[in-house]
Amino acid sequence: MTWAQLGHLNLIDLVALGDFFCRVWREGYGRPDAGRRPWTTRDELRAMIARTRWSGIRRLRDAVELIREDSWSPRESQVRCRLVLAGLPEPVLNQDVYDDHGRFIGCVDLAYPDRKVAVEYHGILHSTHYAADVERIAALRAAGWTVIEVTSTLFAQPERLVARVRAALAR
């Protein structure tokens, strides 16, 4: 019910919040809390907004269709929405990537596996993992991936972000 009461928020923020509530905690390398149940599901959110007239009902209806179960952070959700709303294909969320020998390289925030394009958001919370992120991204690039690193500066310029991803997908 909390999500539906926030219909006054903008579309992208509603999606990010919905992604958080609907996250499925899947098994996988480095995935914490595997098996933990989501707070709710997209079907439950759809049913909730169908029962009552909510403020911002159109935004809520649009947002519920953009909610996904695999986002690990609000910024991942917001980056994904910006790309999709700009007409780019929807990326896979939190994609595990392996090298040609089957060794795990890393999990990327957003991926276009068929094009070997990864989009990685680097926020202030990542500062303690900086060295590991540098090595992981180097390994991805060595495996032939194009990695677009999104910082708060690029995030604040959605047109540049979209253009970078579009150019990488066109290669």
OpenMM code with the backbone's topology and positions (N, CA, C; nanometers):
from openmm import Vec3, app, unit

residues = "MET THR TRP ALA GLN LEU GLY HIS LEU ASN LEU ILE ASP LEU VAL ALA LEU GLY ASP PHE PHE CYS ARG VAL TRP ARG GLU GLY TYR GLY ARG PRO ASP ALA GLY ARG ARG PRO TRP THR THR ARG ASP GLU LEU ARG ALA MET ILE ALA ARG THR ARG TRP SER GLY ILE ARG ARG LEU ARG ASP ALA VAL GLU LEU ILE ARG GLU ASP SER TRP SER PRO ARG GLU SER GLN VAL ARG CYS ARG LEU VAL LEU ALA GLY LEU PRO GLU PRO VAL LEU ASN GLN ASP VAL TYR ASP ASP HIS GLY ARG PHE ILE GLY CYS VAL ASP LEU ALA TYR PRO ASP ARG LYS VAL ALA VAL GLU TYR HIS GLY ILE LEU HIS SER THR HIS TYR ALA ALA ASP VAL GLU ARG ILE ALA ALA LEU ARG ALA ALA GLY TRP THR VAL ILE GLU VAL THR SER THR LEU PHE ALA GLN PRO GLU ARG LEU VAL ALA ARG VAL ARG ALA ALA LEU ALA ARG".split()
positions = [
    Vec3(0.0816, -0.1190, 0.0000),
    Vec3(0.0000, 0.0000, 0.0000),
    Vec3(0.0863, 0.1259, 0.0000),
    Vec3(0.1997, 0.1211, 0.0663),
    Vec3(0.2876, 0.2383, 0.0721),
    Vec3(0.3244, 0.2842, -0.0674),
    Vec3(0.3632, 0.1888, -0.1553),
    Vec3(0.4033, 0.2257, -0.2900),
    Vec3(0.2906, 0.3005, -0.3612),
    Vec3(0.1698, 0.2507, -0.3530),
    Vec3(0.0569, 0.3131, -0.4225),
    Vec3(0.0250, 0.4515, -0.3671),
    Vec3(0.0556, 0.4748, -0.2423),
    Vec3(0.0307, 0.6062, -0.1828),
    Vec3(0.1297, 0.7115, -0.2309),
    Vec3(0.2322, 0.6688, -0.3019),
    Vec3(0.3354, 0.7607, -0.3486),
    Vec3(0.3198, 0.7957, -0.4963),
    Vec3(0.1982, 0.7899, -0.5468),
    Vec3(0.1707, 0.8187, -0.6869),
    Vec3(0.2089, 0.9582, -0.7310),
    Vec3(0.2371, 1.0470, -0.6367),
    Vec3(0.2789, 1.1830, -0.6712),
    Vec3(0.4262, 1.1891, -0.7136),
    Vec3(0.5024, 1.0827, -0.6863),
    Vec3(0.6429, 1.0800, -0.7266),
    Vec3(0.6552, 1.0701, -0.8785),
    Vec3(0.7733, 1.1051, -0.9300),
    Vec3(0.7911, 1.0921, -1.0749),
    Vec3(0.8030, 0.9437, -1.1116),
    Vec3(0.7840, 0.9144, -1.2383),
    Vec3(0.7783, 0.7772, -1.2876),
    Vec3(0.9037, 0.6974, -1.2511),
    Vec3(1.0192, 0.7544, -1.2749),
    Vec3(1.1438, 0.6808, -1.2524),
    Vec3(1.1630, 0.6490, -1.1043),
    Vec3(1.1278, 0.7408, -1.0167),
    Vec3(1.1400, 0.7128, -0.8732),
    Vec3(1.0395, 0.6067, -0.8283),
    Vec3(0.9201, 0.6090, -0.8855),
    Vec3(0.8218, 0.5036, -0.8543),
    Vec3(0.8731, 0.3663, -0.8960),
    Vec3(0.9381, 0.3596, -1.0114),
    Vec3(0.9928, 0.2325, -1.0584),
    Vec3(1.1048, 0.1864, -0.9651),
    Vec3(1.1935, 0.2769, -0.9285),
    Vec3(1.3046, 0.2395, -0.8397),
    Vec3(1.2525, 0.1859, -0.7065),
    Vec3(1.1526, 0.2499, -0.6525),
    Vec3(1.0937, 0.2036, -0.5274),
    Vec3(1.0230, 0.0693, -0.5481),
    Vec3(0.9509, 0.0561, -0.6578),
    Vec3(0.8852, -0.0710, -0.6884),
    Vec3(0.9849, -0.1841, -0.7094),
    Vec3(1.0969, -0.1538, -0.7751),
    Vec3(1.2024, -0.2547, -0.7921),
    Vec3(1.2514, -0.3027, -0.6561),
    Vec3(1.2685, -0.2102, -0.5627),
    Vec3(1.3140, -0.2472, -0.4279),
    Vec3(1.2125, -0.3397, -0.3604),
    Vec3(1.0863, -0.3043, -0.3675),
    Vec3(0.9834, -0.3852, -0.3020),
    Vec3(0.9672, -0.5225, -0.3670),
    Vec3(0.9941, -0.5324, -0.4969),
    Vec3(0.9711, -0.6572, -0.5708),
    Vec3(1.0982, -0.7394, -0.5946),
    Vec3(1.2098, -0.6960, -0.5402),
    Vec3(1.3356, -0.7670, -0.5650),
    Vec3(1.3273, -0.9119, -0.5181),
    Vec3(1.3674, -1.0018, -0.6081),
    Vec3(1.3779, -1.1437, -0.5762),
    Vec3(1.5252, -1.1713, -0.5475),
    Vec3(1.5521, -1.2317, -0.4352),
    Vec3(1.6894, -1.2559, -0.3896),
    Vec3(1.7349, -1.3911, -0.4426),
    Vec3(1.7912, -1.3910, -0.5628),
    Vec3(1.8274, -1.5133, -0.6337),
    Vec3(1.9631, -1.5692, -0.5884),
    Vec3(1.9778, -1.6985, -0.6130),
    Vec3(2.1059, -1.7659, -0.5888),
    Vec3(2.2076, -1.7147, -0.6905),
    Vec3(2.3332, -1.7134, -0.6524),
    Vec3(2.4385, -1.6765, -0.7456),
    Vec3(2.5623, -1.6297, -0.6736),
    Vec3(2.6699, -1.6232, -0.7471),
    Vec3(2.7982, -1.5846, -0.6919),
    Vec3(2.7902, -1.4449, -0.6297),
    Vec3(2.8245, -1.4343, -0.5045),
    Vec3(2.8292, -1.3048, -0.4381),
    Vec3(2.6944, -1.2416, -0.4108),
    Vec3(2.5879, -1.3175, -0.4230),
    Vec3(2.4549, -1.2599, -0.3992),
    Vec3(2.4147, -1.2844, -0.2540),
    Vec3(2.3985, -1.1785, -0.1785),
    Vec3(2.3612, -1.1945, -0.0373),
    Vec3(2.2128, -1.2281, -0.0216),
    Vec3(2.1816, -1.2923, 0.0862),
    Vec3(2.0416, -1.3180, 0.1248),
    Vec3(1.9621, -1.3980, 0.0218),
    Vec3(2.0291, -1.4872, -0.0504),
    Vec3(1.9594, -1.5684, -0.1503),
    Vec3(1.8423, -1.6410, -0.0844),
    Vec3(1.7290, -1.6412, -0.1524),
    Vec3(1.6102, -1.7077, -0.1021),
    Vec3(1.5183, -1.6182, -0.0209),
    Vec3(1.5655, -1.5003, 0.0160),
    Vec3(1.4806, -1.4077, 0.0903),
    Vec3(1.3626, -1.3653, 0.0031),
    Vec3(1.2471, -1.3593, 0.0613),
    Vec3(1.1257, -1.3257, -0.0140),
    Vec3(1.1162, -1.1755, -0.0395),
    Vec3(1.0603, -1.1375, -0.1541),
    Vec3(1.0390, -0.9942, -0.1801),
    Vec3(0.9279, -0.9408, -0.0904),
    Vec3(0.9251, -0.8104, -0.0746),
    Vec3(0.8186, -0.7479, 0.0046),
    Vec3(0.6833, -0.7657, -0.0630),
    Vec3(0.6845, -0.7627, -0.1967),
    Vec3(0.5604, -0.7755, -0.2737),
    Vec3(0.5964, -0.8211, -0.4146),
    Vec3(0.4958, -0.8322, -0.5004),
    Vec3(0.5178, -0.8696, -0.6403),
    Vec3(0.4499, -0.7672, -0.7307),
    Vec3(0.4859, -0.7715, -0.8562),
    Vec3(0.4199, -0.6822, -0.9527),
    Vec3(0.2707, -0.7117, -0.9596),
    Vec3(0.2336, -0.8398, -0.9544),
    Vec3(0.0913, -0.8749, -0.9592),
    Vec3(0.0177, -0.8168, -0.8389),
    Vec3(0.0784, -0.8219, -0.7217),
    Vec3(0.0147, -0.7640, -0.6025),
    Vec3(0.0026, -0.6126, -0.6156),
    Vec3(0.1036, -0.5473, -0.6725),
    Vec3(0.0948, -0.4023, -0.6930),
    Vec3(-0.0143, -0.3689, -0.7941),
    Vec3(-0.0230, -0.4480, -0.9015),
    Vec3(-0.1300, -0.4258, -1.0006),
    Vec3(-0.2677, -0.4381, -0.9354),
    Vec3(-0.2842, -0.5422, -0.8546),
    Vec3(-0.4130, -0.5640, -0.7877),
    Vec3(-0.4439, -0.4482, -0.6932),
    Vec3(-0.3435, -0.4002, -0.6232),
    Vec3(-0.3645, -0.2911, -0.5285),
    Vec3(-0.4107, -0.1637, -0.5985),
    Vec3(-0.3470, -0.1296, -0.7091),
    Vec3(-0.3860, -0.0045, -0.7752),
    Vec3(-0.5164, -0.0197, -0.8521),
    Vec3(-0.5595, -0.1426, -0.8785),
    Vec3(-0.6872, -0.1653, -0.9468),
    Vec3(-0.8058, -0.1517, -0.8511),
    Vec3(-0.7815, -0.1689, -0.7217),
    Vec3(-0.8911, -0.1687, -0.6233),
    Vec3(-0.9413, -0.0294, -0.5849),
    Vec3(-0.8550, 0.0691, -0.5943),
    Vec3(-0.8894, 0.2026, -0.5430),
    Vec3(-0.8380, 0.3086, -0.6386),
    Vec3(-0.8970, 0.4255, -0.6325),
    Vec3(-0.8472, 0.5392, -0.7111),
    Vec3(-0.7371, 0.6069, -0.6309),
    Vec3(-0.6187, 0.6009, -0.6819),
    Vec3(-0.5027, 0.6586, -0.6157),
    Vec3(-0.4621, 0.7879, -0.6848),
    Vec3(-0.4039, 0.8776, -0.6090),
    Vec3(-0.3439, 0.9966, -0.6677),
    Vec3(-0.2294, 0.9514, -0.7581),
    Vec3(-0.2239, 1.0020, -0.8787),
    Vec3(-0.1181, 0.9634, -0.9716),
    Vec3(-0.1386, 0.8258, -1.0317),
    Vec3(-0.2635, 0.7827, -1.0463),
    Vec3(-0.2932, 0.6468, -1.0917),
    Vec3(-0.2300, 0.6149, -1.2275),
    Vec3(-0.2264, 0.7108, -1.3184),
    Vec3(-0.1654, 0.6841, -1.4499),
    Vec3(-0.0168, 0.6535, -1.4354),
    Vec3(0.0518, 0.7334, -1.3522),
    Vec3(0.1943, 0.7078, -1.3280),
    Vec3(0.2141, 0.5721, -1.2618),
    Vec3(0.1271, 0.5385, -1.1665),
    Vec3(0.1370, 0.4090, -1.0993),
    Vec3(0.1191, 0.2947, -1.2002),
    Vec3(0.0233, 0.3087, -1.2895),
    Vec3(0.0014, 0.2044, -1.3914),
    Vec3(0.1216, 0.1917, -1.4844),
    Vec3(0.1791, 0.3047, -1.5251),
    Vec3(0.2975, 0.3006, -1.6111),
    Vec3(0.4164, 0.2414, -1.5349),
    Vec3(0.4317, 0.2817, -1.4105),
    Vec3(0.5461, 0.2364, -1.3310),
    Vec3(0.5426, 0.0866, -1.3069),
    Vec3(0.4269, 0.0323, -1.2746),
    Vec3(0.4205, -0.1105, -1.2420),
    Vec3(0.4661, -0.1960, -1.3603),
    Vec3(0.4452, -0.1475, -1.4817),
    Vec3(0.4888, -0.2231, -1.5993),
    Vec3(0.6399, -0.2161, -1.6200),
    Vec3(0.7042, -0.1179, -1.5598),
    Vec3(0.8500, -0.1039, -1.5715),
    Vec3(0.9257, -0.1659, -1.4541),
    Vec3(0.8559, -0.2092, -1.3527),
    Vec3(0.9204, -0.2688, -1.2355),
    Vec3(0.9788, -0.4045, -1.2729),
    Vec3(1.0988, -0.4307, -1.2224),
    Vec3(1.1674, -0.5580, -1.2449),
    Vec3(1.2110, -0.6167, -1.1111),
    Vec3(1.2391, -0.7463, -1.1099),
    Vec3(1.2714, -0.8180, -0.9859),
    Vec3(1.4205, -0.8268, -0.9569),
    Vec3(1.5056, -0.7833, -1.0496),
    Vec3(1.6488, -0.8097, -1.0350),
    Vec3(1.7354, -0.6868, -1.0101),
    Vec3(1.6774, -0.5733, -0.9817),
    Vec3(1.7579, -0.4542, -0.9563),
    Vec3(1.8104, -0.4565, -0.8137),
    Vec3(1.9368, -0.4203, -0.7978),
    Vec3(1.9992, -0.4227, -0.6658),
    Vec3(2.0097, -0.2852, -0.6024),
    Vec3(1.9799, -0.1791, -0.6793),
    Vec3(1.9907, -0.0452, -0.6211),
    Vec3(1.8989, 0.0519, -0.6938),
    Vec3(1.8621, 0.1595, -0.6257),
    Vec3(1.7776, 0.2604, -0.6911),
    Vec3(1.8430, 0.3198, -0.8158),
    Vec3(1.9743, 0.3428, -0.8109),
    Vec3(2.0415, 0.4009, -0.9271),
    Vec3(2.0405, 0.3056, -1.0461),
    Vec3(2.0568, 0.1760, -1.0213),
    Vec3(2.0454, 0.0790, -1.1311),
    Vec3(1.9084, 0.0912, -1.1960),
    Vec3(1.8063, 0.0979, -1.1125),
    Vec3(1.6691, 0.1096, -1.1639),
    Vec3(1.6528, 0.2378, -1.2445),
    Vec3(1.7055, 0.3470, -1.1925),
    Vec3(1.6900, 0.4759, -1.2591),
    Vec3(1.7672, 0.4796, -1.3907),
    Vec3(1.8874, 0.4237, -1.3921),
    Vec3(1.9643, 0.4175, -1.5173),
    Vec3(1.8890, 0.3334, -1.6194),
    Vec3(1.8406, 0.2166, -1.5780),
    Vec3(1.7651, 0.1295, -1.6688),
    Vec3(1.6452, 0.2037, -1.7272),
    Vec3(1.5703, 0.2704, -1.6428),
    Vec3(1.4521, 0.3428, -1.6913),
    Vec3(1.4901, 0.4508, -1.7910),
    Vec3(1.5951, 0.5239, -1.7628),
    Vec3(1.6370, 0.6290, -1.8561),
    Vec3(1.6718, 0.5694, -1.9918),
    Vec3(1.7379, 0.4556, -1.9919),
    Vec3(1.7748, 0.3924, -2.1188),
    Vec3(1.6508, 0.3432, -2.1926),
    Vec3(1.5636, 0.2737, -2.1224),
    Vec3(1.4440, 0.2169, -2.1845),
    Vec3(1.3491, 0.3271, -2.2317),
    Vec3(1.3285, 0.4285, -2.1508),
    Vec3(1.2381, 0.5371, -2.1898),
    Vec3(1.2934, 0.6189, -2.3062),
    Vec3(1.4250, 0.6094, -2.3292),
    Vec3(1.4869, 0.6771, -2.4439),
    Vec3(1.4816, 0.5905, -2.5697),
    Vec3(1.4201, 0.4721, -2.5590),
    Vec3(1.4025, 0.3871, -2.6750),
    Vec3(1.5085, 0.2797, -2.6941),
    Vec3(1.6009, 0.2662, -2.5999),
    Vec3(1.7013, 0.1603, -2.6101),
    Vec3(1.6412, 0.0281, -2.5633),
    Vec3(1.6987, -0.0829, -2.6076),
    Vec3(1.6489, -0.2125, -2.5601),
    Vec3(1.6676, -0.2246, -2.4090),
    Vec3(1.5843, -0.3051, -2.3486),
    Vec3(1.5953, -0.3248, -2.2045),
    Vec3(1.7166, -0.4130, -2.1724),
    Vec3(1.8026, -0.3668, -2.0828),
    Vec3(1.9185, -0.4484, -2.0462),
    Vec3(1.8813, -0.5574, -1.9461),
    Vec3(1.9647, -0.6586, -1.9400),
    Vec3(1.9532, -0.7625, -1.8375),
    Vec3(2.0115, -0.7041, -1.7094),
    Vec3(1.9475, -0.7309, -1.5976),
    Vec3(1.9947, -0.6771, -1.4697),
    Vec3(2.0804, -0.7786, -1.3959),
    Vec3(2.1895, -0.7291, -1.3401),
    Vec3(2.2791, -0.8085, -1.2576),
    Vec3(2.3144, -0.9415, -1.3225),
    Vec3(2.3763, -0.9279, -1.4372),
    Vec3(2.4171, -1.0402, -1.5217),
    Vec3(2.5532, -1.0920, -1.4773),
    Vec3(2.5607, -1.2209, -1.4478),
    Vec3(2.6889, -1.2838, -1.4205),
    Vec3(2.7627, -1.3020, -1.5524),
    Vec3(2.8914, -1.2677, -1.5531),
    Vec3(2.9730, -1.2775, -1.6733),
    Vec3(3.0886, -1.3735, -1.6448),
    Vec3(3.1122, -1.4641, -1.7398),
    Vec3(3.2190, -1.5634, -1.7296),
    Vec3(3.3129, -1.5472, -1.8481),
    Vec3(3.4403, -1.5827, -1.8279),
    Vec3(3.5341, -1.5764, -1.9397),
    Vec3(3.5173, -1.6995, -2.0288),
    Vec3(3.6005, -1.7089, -2.1305),
    Vec3(3.5903, -1.8194, -2.2271),
    Vec3(3.6197, -1.9557, -2.1649),
    Vec3(3.6797, -1.9572, -2.0466),
    Vec3(3.7115, -2.0818, -1.9769),
    Vec3(3.6099, -2.1143, -1.8674),
    Vec3(3.5026, -2.0343, -1.8603),
    Vec3(3.3985, -2.0593, -1.7619),
    Vec3(3.4263, -2.0028, -1.6242),
    Vec3(3.5315, -1.9216, -1.6114),
    Vec3(3.5619, -1.8595, -1.4820),
    Vec3(3.4792, -1.7336, -1.4640),
    Vec3(3.4262, -1.7178, -1.3441),
    Vec3(3.3452, -1.6017, -1.3115),
    Vec3(3.4312, -1.4760, -1.3139),
    Vec3(3.3882, -1.3763, -1.3917),
    Vec3(3.4572, -1.2472, -1.3974),
    Vec3(3.3922, -1.1500, -1.2999),
    Vec3(3.2597, -1.1444, -1.3056),
    Vec3(3.1886, -1.0514, -1.2192),
    Vec3(3.0432, -1.0425, -1.2571),
    Vec3(2.9716, -0.9724, -1.1766),
    Vec3(2.8301, -0.9456, -1.1999),
    Vec3(2.8193, -0.7988, -1.2395),
    Vec3(2.7570, -0.7734, -1.3542),
    Vec3(2.7444, -0.6353, -1.4007),
    Vec3(2.6028, -0.5849, -1.3747),
    Vec3(2.5929, -0.4552, -1.3438),
    Vec3(2.4650, -0.3950, -1.3080),
    Vec3(2.3609, -0.4110, -1.4189),
    Vec3(2.3967, -0.3672, -1.5383),
    Vec3(2.3073, -0.3767, -1.6539),
    Vec3(2.3892, -0.4313, -1.7693),
    Vec3(2.3315, -0.5213, -1.8449),
    Vec3(2.4089, -0.5844, -1.9517),
    Vec3(2.3255, -0.6054, -2.0771),
    Vec3(2.3959, -0.5956, -2.1875),
    Vec3(2.3451, -0.6368, -2.3179),
    Vec3(2.4381, -0.7502, -2.3605),
    Vec3(2.4141, -0.8719, -2.3099),
    Vec3(2.5090, -0.9818, -2.3297),
    Vec3(2.5391, -1.0127, -2.4760),
    Vec3(2.4397, -1.0038, -2.5627),
    Vec3(2.4624, -1.0345, -2.7036),
    Vec3(2.5566, -0.9343, -2.7703),
    Vec3(2.5678, -0.8150, -2.7165),
    Vec3(2.6576, -0.7112, -2.7696),
    Vec3(2.7825, -0.6945, -2.6837),
    Vec3(2.7883, -0.7683, -2.5714),
    Vec3(2.8984, -0.7572, -2.4747),
    Vec3(2.9167, -0.6118, -2.4288),
    Vec3(2.8049, -0.5511, -2.3919),
    Vec3(2.8057, -0.4151, -2.3388),
    Vec3(2.7538, -0.4206, -2.1958),
    Vec3(2.8300, -0.3618, -2.1049),
    Vec3(2.7911, -0.3550, -1.9640),
    Vec3(2.7807, -0.2088, -1.9228),
    Vec3(2.6835, -0.1812, -1.8373),
    Vec3(2.6673, -0.0479, -1.7809),
    Vec3(2.6792, -0.0636, -1.6301),
    Vec3(2.7769, 0.0046, -1.5721),
    Vec3(2.8066, -0.0075, -1.4296),
    Vec3(2.7877, 0.1264, -1.3615),
    Vec3(2.7057, 0.1286, -1.2573),
    Vec3(2.6895, 0.2520, -1.1800),
    Vec3(2.7891, 0.2519, -1.0650),
    Vec3(2.8659, 0.3602, -1.0539),
    Vec3(2.9628, 0.3754, -0.9448),
    Vec3(2.9198, 0.4915, -0.8571),
    Vec3(2.8612, 0.4585, -0.7451),
    Vec3(2.8200, 0.5609, -0.6505),
    Vec3(2.9191, 0.5730, -0.5364),
    Vec3(2.8923, 0.6638, -0.4485),
    Vec3(2.9788, 0.6881, -0.3339),
    Vec3(2.9895, 0.5632, -0.2459),
    Vec3(2.8854, 0.4819, -0.2439),
    Vec3(2.8889, 0.3597, -0.1635),
    Vec3(2.9895, 0.2582, -0.2169),
    Vec3(3.0294, 0.2746, -0.3421),
    Vec3(3.1262, 0.1827, -0.4014),
    Vec3(3.2703, 0.2184, -0.3657),
    Vec3(3.2921, 0.3300, -0.2978),
    Vec3(3.4289, 0.3766, -0.2748),
    Vec3(3.5138, 0.2748, -0.1998),
    Vec3(3.4546, 0.1974, -0.1119),
    Vec3(3.5327, 0.0972, -0.0378),
    Vec3(3.5696, -0.0208, -0.1268),
    Vec3(3.5047, -0.0348, -0.2416),
    Vec3(3.5321, -0.1458, -0.3328),
    Vec3(3.6044, -0.0983, -0.4589),
    Vec3(3.6592, 0.0214, -0.4525),
    Vec3(3.7171, 0.0835, -0.5710),
    Vec3(3.8185, -0.0072, -0.6407),
    Vec3(3.9149, -0.0590, -0.5653),
    Vec3(4.0205, -0.1416, -0.6257),
    Vec3(3.9622, -0.2672, -0.6890),
    Vec3(3.8679, -0.3312, -0.6206),
    Vec3(3.8053, -0.4516, -0.6759),
    Vec3(3.7260, -0.4175, -0.8022),
    Vec3(3.6585, -0.3025, -0.8028),
    Vec3(3.5833, -0.2609, -0.9214),
    Vec3(3.6769, -0.2361, -1.0400),
    Vec3(3.7905, -0.1725, -1.0138),
    Vec3(3.8874, -0.1467, -1.1211),
    Vec3(3.9330, -0.2787, -1.1824),
    Vec3(3.9649, -0.3759, -1.0979),
    Vec3(4.0117, -0.5061, -1.1475),
    Vec3(3.9020, -0.5818, -1.2218),
    Vec3(3.7808, -0.5768, -1.1701),
    Vec3(3.6674, -0.6450, -1.2347),
    Vec3(3.6407, -0.5845, -1.3723),
    Vec3(3.6441, -0.4526, -1.3815),
    Vec3(3.6189, -0.3862, -1.5093),
    Vec3(3.7316, -0.4143, -1.6076),
    Vec3(3.8544, -0.4195, -1.5586),
    Vec3(3.9668, -0.4558, -1.6456),
    Vec3(3.9481, -0.5977, -1.7001),
    Vec3(3.9035, -0.6891, -1.6164),
    Vec3(3.8799, -0.8275, -1.6605),
    Vec3(3.7663, -0.8336, -1.7619),
    Vec3(3.6627, -0.7561, -1.7413),
    Vec3(3.5528, -0.7517, -1.8378),
    Vec3(3.6025, -0.7010, -1.9729),
    Vec3(3.6795, -0.5944, -1.9700),
    Vec3(3.7324, -0.5391, -2.0959),
    Vec3(3.8259, -0.6383, -2.1645),
    Vec3(3.9075, -0.7077, -2.0860),
    Vec3(3.9972, -0.8088, -2.1428),
    Vec3(3.9187, -0.9226, -2.2075),
    Vec3(3.7970, -0.9473, -2.1576),
    Vec3(3.7115, -1.0517, -2.2142),
    Vec3(3.6286, -0.9999, -2.3319),
    Vec3(3.6553, -0.8771, -2.3750),
    Vec3(3.5887, -0.8238, -2.4931),
    Vec3(3.4642, -0.7415, -2.4671),
    Vec3(3.4377, -0.7094, -2.3422),
    Vec3(3.3198, -0.6302, -2.3086),
    Vec3(3.3510, -0.4811, -2.3169),
    Vec3(3.2534, -0.4050, -2.3627),
    Vec3(3.2571, -0.2602, -2.3528),
    Vec3(3.1869, -0.2249, -2.2224),
    Vec3(3.2543, -0.1505, -2.1367),
    Vec3(3.1973, -0.1157, -2.0067),
    Vec3(3.1777, 0.0348, -2.0001),
    Vec3(3.0533, 0.0744, -1.9781),
    Vec3(3.0210, 0.2154, -1.9601),
    Vec3(3.0059, 0.2380, -1.8108),
    Vec3(3.0919, 0.3216, -1.7575),
    Vec3(3.0914, 0.3494, -1.6145),
    Vec3(3.0106, 0.4771, -1.5898),
    Vec3(2.9084, 0.4643, -1.5082),
    Vec3(2.8189, 0.5755, -1.4795),
    Vec3(2.8490, 0.6282, -1.3399),
    Vec3(2.8859, 0.7540, -1.3333),
    Vec3(2.9068, 0.8222, -1.2062),
    Vec3(2.7929, 0.9216, -1.1868),
    Vec3(2.7930, 0.9893, -1.0746),
    Vec3(2.6871, 1.0887, -1.0508),
    Vec3(2.6901, 1.1985, -1.1566),
    Vec3(2.8081, 1.2302, -1.2086),
    Vec3(2.8198, 1.3338, -1.3122),
    Vec3(2.7486, 1.2903, -1.4400),
    Vec3(2.7754, 1.1691, -1.4866),
    Vec3(2.7090, 1.1193, -1.6072),
    Vec3(2.5606, 1.0961, -1.5818),
    Vec3(2.5263, 1.0459, -1.4647),
    Vec3(2.3859, 1.0226, -1.4300),
    Vec3(2.3056, 1.1527, -1.4396),
    Vec3(2.3668, 1.2646, -1.4029),
    Vec3(2.2994, 1.3950, -1.4062),
    Vec3(2.2834, 1.4480, -1.5487),
    Vec3(2.3410, 1.3782, -1.6465),
    Vec3(2.3324, 1.4182, -1.7871),
    Vec3(2.2738, 1.3023, -1.8680),
    Vec3(2.1444, 1.2763, -1.8526),
    Vec3(2.0846, 1.1578, -1.9145),
    Vec3(2.1033, 1.1492, -2.0652),
    Vec3(2.1083, 1.2628, -2.1340),
    Vec3(2.1266, 1.2577, -2.2794),
    Vec3(2.2634, 1.1987, -2.3138),
    Vec3(2.3670, 1.2375, -2.2398),
    Vec3(2.5018, 1.1830, -2.2628),
    Vec3(2.5062, 1.0347, -2.2296),
    Vec3(2.4414, 0.9970, -2.1209),
    Vec3(2.4363, 0.8558, -2.0812),
    Vec3(2.3726, 0.7723, -2.1918),
    Vec3(2.2589, 0.8143, -2.2375),
    Vec3(2.1881, 0.7416, -2.3433),
    Vec3(2.2726, 0.7368, -2.4705),
    Vec3(2.3355, 0.8476, -2.5056),
    Vec3(2.4183, 0.8519, -2.6269),
    Vec3(2.5354, 0.7541, -2.6159),
    Vec3(2.5960, 0.7455, -2.4991),
    Vec3(2.7093, 0.6527, -2.4802),
    Vec3(2.6660, 0.5081, -2.4963),
    Vec3(2.5544, 0.4742, -2.4364),
    Vec3(2.5062, 0.3369, -2.4462),
    Vec3(2.4630, 0.3065, -2.5891),
    Vec3(2.3950, 0.4002, -2.6515),
    Vec3(2.3509, 0.3808, -2.7902),
    Vec3(2.4721, 0.3594, -2.8826),
    Vec3(2.5767, 0.4374, -2.8641),
    Vec3(2.6977, 0.4233, -2.9464),
    Vec3(2.7636, 0.2864, -2.9220),
    Vec3(2.7689, 0.2433, -2.7979),
    Vec3(2.8294, 0.1124, -2.7670),
    Vec3(2.7492, -0.0005, -2.8303),
    Vec3(2.6183, 0.0104, -2.8291),
    Vec3(2.5342, -0.0944, -2.8888),
    Vec3(2.5442, -0.0960, -3.0408),
    Vec3(2.5795, 0.0169, -3.1000),
    Vec3(2.5890, 0.0263, -3.2461),
    Vec3(2.7196, -0.0307, -3.3005),
    Vec3(2.8175, -0.0528, -3.2122),
    Vec3(2.9486, -0.1041, -3.2592),
    Vec3(2.9382, -0.2465, -3.3054),
] * unit.nanometer
topology = app.Topology()
chain = topology.addChain("A")
for resn in residues:
    res = topology.addResidue(resn, chain)
    for name in ("N", "CA", "C"):
        topology.addAtom(name, app.Element.getBySymbol(name[0]), res)
